[in-house]
Amino acid sequence: MTRTTAPDRRQRRRQETIEQVLAVAVEVMAEQGVAGLTLGEVARRMGIRPPSLYVYFDGKNALYDALFERGWRELLAAVRSAHAGGPRPSAAADLLAHEVAFVRWAVEHPAYTPLMFWRPVPGFVPTARGYAPAVEMAQYSRQFLGQLRDRGLLPPDVDLDRAFRTLTVVVNGVITQQLANAPGEPFETGTFTSTLPDVVAMWLAHHGGRAVPDLRAVPPG
């Protein structure tokens, strides 16, 4: 029994330490910005020597990669959660809820967002593993737009790839404007996040080719 459980226990402890390192790294980025992250500062806050971190990460870019992956996994989980109850009566309400979940997470996790969206670290490129949840998020969103087309919110001949790309442009613009110009404001009343229903309606009017409902009256959750 001991031979079987000991490796599992060691692996569990290792994973717990990795999660602790990532949590402390997020604290550092929240205070000093993404580019201000150093292994030395993480080690200091954990009360260990910097070389000890190399047991878990072989350098700062490896730490960035793990943070990139973790952020996208958490964002994907937040967006999936917005659809956990099944489709809403209105396809337009489902669209708004999808984008609300995406934008809310991004503006409420400002330590992660620059690393995930803006590439602020010269020379850092996520690995295939680190980038995988971002790809999964894109696939999930494209599939969701296909469902909206099948429900009649988008026309049958809509170019889903182009629709997805334009949606990311306008929605990410809301995130950027909010974090760059009015950080710390609540999502619901943020100077720029509060425009999200208008932004989504404009996108829908362009790709839907028809009059759209006033999304400002649609409950976002």
C-alpha positions as CSV (number, residue, x, y, z in Angstrom):
1,M,0.0,0.0,0.0
2,T,2.8,2.4,0.9
3,R,4.5,1.9,-2.4
4,T,1.4,2.8,-4.3
5,T,0.4,5.9,-2.3
6,A,3.7,7.5,-1.7
7,P,4.2,8.7,-5.3
8,D,0.6,10.0,-5.3
9,R,1.3,11.9,-2.1
10,R,4.5,13.4,-3.5
11,Q,2.7,14.4,-6.7
12,R,-0.1,16.0,-4.7
13,R,2.4,18.0,-2.6
14,R,4.2,19.1,-5.8
15,Q,1.0,20.3,-7.4
16,E,0.0,22.1,-4.2
17,T,3.4,23.9,-4.3
18,I,3.0,24.8,-8.0
19,E,-0.5,26.3,-7.2
20,Q,1.0,28.3,-4.4
21,V,3.8,29.6,-6.7
22,L,1.2,30.6,-9.3
23,A,-1.0,32.3,-6.6
24,V,1.9,34.4,-5.4
25,A,3.0,35.2,-8.9
26,V,-0.5,36.6,-9.6
27,E,-0.2,38.8,-6.4
28,V,3.1,40.1,-7.8
29,M,1.7,40.9,-11.2
30,A,-1.3,42.6,-9.6
31,E,1.0,44.9,-7.7
32,Q,3.9,45.4,-10.1
33,G,2.5,44.5,-13.5
34,V,3.2,41.5,-15.7
35,A,6.7,42.6,-16.7
36,G,7.5,43.2,-13.0
37,L,7.2,39.5,-12.2
38,T,10.5,37.9,-11.0
39,L,11.3,34.5,-9.6
40,G,13.2,36.2,-6.9
41,E,10.2,38.2,-5.6
42,V,8.0,35.1,-5.7
43,A,10.6,33.2,-3.7
44,R,11.0,36.0,-1.2
45,R,7.2,36.1,-0.6
46,M,7.1,32.3,-0.2
47,G,10.1,32.4,2.2
48,I,12.3,30.2,0.1
49,R,15.5,30.6,-1.9
50,P,15.1,31.4,-5.6
51,P,16.9,28.3,-6.8
52,S,14.1,26.2,-5.1
53,L,11.6,27.4,-7.7
54,Y,13.6,25.8,-10.5
55,V,12.4,22.5,-9.2
56,Y,9.0,23.5,-10.5
57,F,9.7,26.1,-13.3
58,D,12.9,26.2,-15.3
59,G,12.7,29.9,-15.8
60,K,10.5,33.0,-15.8
61,N,9.0,32.2,-19.2
62,A,7.9,28.8,-17.9
63,L,6.2,30.5,-15.1
64,Y,4.5,32.9,-17.5
65,D,3.4,29.9,-19.6
66,A,1.8,28.3,-16.6
67,L,0.0,31.5,-15.7
68,F,-1.1,32.0,-19.3
69,E,-2.6,28.5,-19.4
70,R,-4.2,28.9,-15.9
71,G,-5.8,32.2,-16.9
72,W,-7.4,30.9,-20.1
73,R,-8.6,27.8,-18.3
74,E,-10.3,29.9,-15.7
75,L,-11.8,32.2,-18.4
76,L,-13.1,29.2,-20.3
77,A,-14.7,27.8,-17.2
78,A,-16.4,31.2,-16.5
79,V,-17.9,31.3,-20.0
80,R,-19.0,27.7,-19.9
81,S,-20.7,28.4,-16.5
82,A,-22.7,31.1,-18.2
83,H,-24.4,28.4,-20.3
84,A,-24.7,25.8,-17.6
85,G,-28.4,26.2,-17.3
86,G,-29.1,25.5,-21.0
87,P,-30.3,27.9,-23.7
88,R,-32.3,31.0,-22.7
89,P,-35.6,31.8,-24.3
90,S,-33.9,34.5,-26.4
91,A,-30.8,33.7,-28.5
92,A,-29.8,37.3,-28.2
93,A,-29.8,37.0,-24.4
94,D,-27.6,34.0,-24.7
95,L,-25.2,36.0,-26.9
96,L,-25.1,38.8,-24.4
97,A,-24.6,36.4,-21.4
98,H,-21.6,34.8,-23.2
99,E,-19.9,38.1,-23.8
100,V,-20.7,39.4,-20.3
101,A,-19.1,36.3,-18.8
102,F,-16.0,36.8,-21.0
103,V,-15.6,40.5,-20.3
104,R,-16.5,40.4,-16.6
105,W,-13.8,37.8,-16.0
106,A,-11.2,39.7,-17.9
107,V,-11.8,43.1,-16.1
108,E,-12.1,41.4,-12.7
109,H,-8.7,39.6,-13.2
110,P,-6.5,42.4,-14.4
111,A,-3.3,40.7,-13.3
112,Y,-3.9,37.9,-15.9
113,T,-5.5,39.9,-18.7
114,P,-2.4,41.8,-20.1
115,L,-0.5,38.5,-20.3
116,M,-3.4,36.7,-22.0
117,F,-4.4,39.5,-24.4
118,W,-1.6,42.0,-24.9
119,R,1.7,40.2,-25.0
120,P,3.5,42.6,-22.6
121,V,6.6,40.4,-22.1
122,P,9.3,40.7,-24.8
123,G,10.3,37.2,-26.0
124,F,7.5,35.3,-24.3
125,V,5.6,33.0,-26.6
126,P,3.2,30.5,-25.0
127,T,3.9,26.8,-25.6
128,A,1.4,24.6,-27.3
129,R,0.3,23.3,-23.9
130,G,0.0,26.9,-22.5
131,Y,-1.9,28.0,-25.6
132,A,-4.3,25.0,-25.7
133,P,-7.1,26.5,-23.5
134,A,-7.0,29.7,-25.6
135,V,-7.6,27.6,-28.7
136,E,-10.3,25.7,-26.9
137,M,-12.0,29.0,-25.9
138,A,-11.9,30.1,-29.6
139,Q,-13.4,26.7,-30.7
140,Y,-16.1,26.9,-28.1
141,S,-17.1,30.5,-29.1
142,R,-17.2,29.6,-32.8
143,Q,-19.4,26.6,-32.0
144,F,-21.6,28.9,-30.0
145,L,-22.0,31.3,-32.9
146,G,-23.0,28.3,-35.0
147,Q,-25.7,27.5,-32.5
148,L,-26.9,31.1,-32.7
149,R,-27.1,30.7,-36.5
150,D,-29.1,27.5,-36.2
151,R,-31.5,29.3,-33.8
152,G,-32.1,32.0,-36.4
153,L,-30.2,34.9,-34.7
154,L,-27.6,34.9,-37.5
155,P,-28.4,34.3,-41.2
156,P,-27.7,30.8,-42.7
157,D,-25.0,32.1,-44.9
158,V,-23.1,34.0,-42.2
159,D,-19.3,33.8,-42.4
160,L,-18.8,32.3,-38.9
161,D,-15.0,32.8,-39.0
162,R,-15.3,36.5,-39.9
163,A,-18.1,37.0,-37.4
164,F,-16.0,35.4,-34.7
165,R,-13.0,37.6,-35.5
166,T,-15.0,40.9,-35.5
167,L,-16.7,39.9,-32.3
168,T,-13.3,39.4,-30.6
169,V,-12.2,42.8,-31.9
170,V,-15.1,44.8,-30.5
171,V,-15.4,42.8,-27.2
172,N,-11.7,43.0,-26.5
173,G,-11.9,46.7,-27.2
174,V,-14.3,47.0,-24.3
175,I,-11.8,45.1,-22.0
176,T,-8.9,47.3,-23.1
177,Q,-10.7,50.6,-22.7
178,Q,-12.0,49.6,-19.3
179,L,-8.6,48.4,-17.9
180,A,-6.6,51.2,-19.5
181,N,-8.8,54.1,-18.7
182,A,-11.1,53.2,-15.8
183,P,-9.6,50.3,-13.9
184,G,-11.2,49.3,-10.6
185,E,-14.7,50.3,-11.5
186,P,-17.5,47.7,-10.9
187,F,-18.3,45.7,-14.0
188,E,-22.0,46.7,-14.0
189,T,-21.4,50.4,-13.9
190,G,-17.9,50.6,-15.6
191,T,-17.4,53.5,-18.0
192,F,-16.8,51.1,-20.8
193,T,-18.2,47.7,-19.6
194,S,-21.6,49.3,-19.3
195,T,-21.6,49.8,-23.1
196,L,-21.3,46.1,-23.7
197,P,-25.0,45.6,-24.6
198,D,-24.7,48.4,-27.2
199,V,-21.5,46.9,-28.6
200,V,-23.0,43.4,-28.9
201,A,-26.1,44.9,-30.5
202,M,-24.0,46.8,-33.1
203,W,-22.1,43.6,-33.9
204,L,-25.4,41.7,-34.2
205,A,-27.0,44.3,-36.5
206,H,-24.0,44.1,-38.8
207,H,-23.8,40.3,-39.0
208,G,-27.5,39.5,-38.4
209,G,-28.7,41.7,-41.2
210,R,-31.9,42.6,-39.4
211,A,-33.3,44.8,-36.6
212,V,-32.1,43.6,-33.2
213,P,-33.7,43.8,-29.8
214,D,-32.5,46.4,-27.3
215,L,-30.0,44.4,-25.4
216,R,-29.8,47.0,-22.7
217,A,-33.1,45.6,-21.4
218,V,-31.9,42.0,-21.4
219,P,-30.7,40.6,-18.0
220,P,-27.0,39.8,-18.5
221,G,-26.7,36.8,-16.2
